[in-house]
């Protein structure tokens, strides 16, 4: 019995170690308050949408699918910015609190957002902060935009760390 418990304990440590290491690599200004704890990590895959306005690319909205740690589709991310759970309709609305340049060239910035529930009770309802980290891609096209109204959908991925009150 003790061996089984030890194996389970070690397996739990092995799965949380990468998350703990990733949290250490996050810049200080993007860390949530001391009274918040990590609730879950969700991977996003989608696009950042830009529109050409007055010969400049202007950010419009994200559009992404959200996946849990097992790769199951659990929700979507869209304008607001908002994160919505597929199963229960719970969702949160984020407001950018602070940002940091992504360590990878061509990647959208890392963010810390305050969050508030704007949907029903469920998967996202008690989230108080969201970090966007480990971003790949998503920056506006580098070339000038030829005419107003042109839309660019730039692929990106990111990890979203959701925090709740302790």
N, C-alpha and C positions, 0 to 999 in steps of 0.2 A: 504494500500500500504506500509506504514512504517513497519507494522508487517511482511509482506512478505520479505522485504529487510533485516530486522533484523534476521529472520529465515535463510535466505540464507547466511548472513554474519556469523552467528554462525555455520552453517553447514560447511562452508568453513574453519573456524578455527578448528573445530573438526577433519576434515580430515587431516589438515596439522600439528596438534599438535604432533602426534607420530613421524613424520619426524623431526620436530624441536628438540624434546627430543633426538632422536637418534643422530642428529648432535652434540649435546652438549656432548654426551658420547664418541665421537671420539677423540683419542689422538691428541694433538696439532700438532705433526709432520706430521699428515696425513691430515691436513686442507689445502684447496686450497688457492690461493692468495686472497687478499682483493678485487681485481678487477674481481673476478669470482662469479657467482651466481648459485644456484642449478637450474638445468633445469628439471630433472626428476629422479625418482628412479625406478630401474628395478630389478626384482627378477630373479635369475638364478638357474636352477636346472639341474645338469648333472654330469659329472665325471672329475676328474683330472687323466691324463694318465701318468703312470710311466713305464719305461723299465729297466730290469735288465741288468746292464753293469758292468763287472768286480766285481761281487758280491755286487753291490750297486744299490739301486733303484734311478734312475735318472728321474727327471721330463721331460716329453715330450711336453704335451700340455693340455689345457682345452678343453672340448667339452660339451657345455651346450645350453639349450634352454632358451630364455629370455621372461619374461612375464611382462606386464604392471600392474598398480595398480588394475585393474579389473580382472586380471588373464588371459588376452588374450595373446596368443602367438604373439610376435612382432618381433622376430629375433633370432639370434644365436651368440654364443661366441666360438671362436676357436683360434688355434695357431697364434701367433704374439706378444702379444695377440691382437685379433681384436673382435669388436662387429659390427654386420651387421644387418640392418633392413630388414625384409622380404619383406615389401611392396614396398620400393623405392630403395633398393640396396645401400643406404648410409652406410658408415662404417668408423670406426676410428681405428687407430693403437695406442696402448699404449706402453709407456716406463716407467718402474718402477722408480719412483723418491725416494720414501722412504717406509718403512714398519714398522709394529708393530706386536708383537705377539698377536694372538687372545686370548681373555679372556677365551674362552672355550677350555678345553683340547681336543686334537685330531682334532682341526680345523686348516685349512690353515691360514697363516698370513693375517692381514688386510694390504691393500696397498693404496698408492696414486700414480697414474700414470699420466704423461703428455700425452696428446692425440692430434693426428692430423688427419684430414680428408684424407682418401685415396680412397674414393668412390664418388658417385654422390651426388647431393644436396638432402637433406631430413632430416629424423628423427635424424640422428647422425652428420650431416655435420658441425655444429658449436660448437661441444664439444671440450673443451680445457683441461679438467682434468677429471679423473675418480677415485672414491674411491671404493675399495672393502671392505665391512664391513659385520658384522653379519654373519660370515662364520660358517658353520657346516660341519664337516667331511673334506674329501679331502686329508688328509696327507698320505704320502707314507706308504706302509705296514711296520709294525714294525719288522717282521721277515726277516732274510736274504734271499737273492734271490738265488735260487738253480742253475740257469744256465743263461748265457747271452741270450738275445733275448726274455725272458719271459716278458709279458706285464700285468700290473695290472691296472684296471679301478676302481678308488675309488670314490664312490658317494660323492657329496658335494652340498651344497646350499650356496648362498651368495646374498647380496644386492649390487647393483652397483649404486652409486650416480654419475650422469653425470652433469658436470658444464660447463657453457659457459661464455664468456666475458660479463660483465655488459654493 
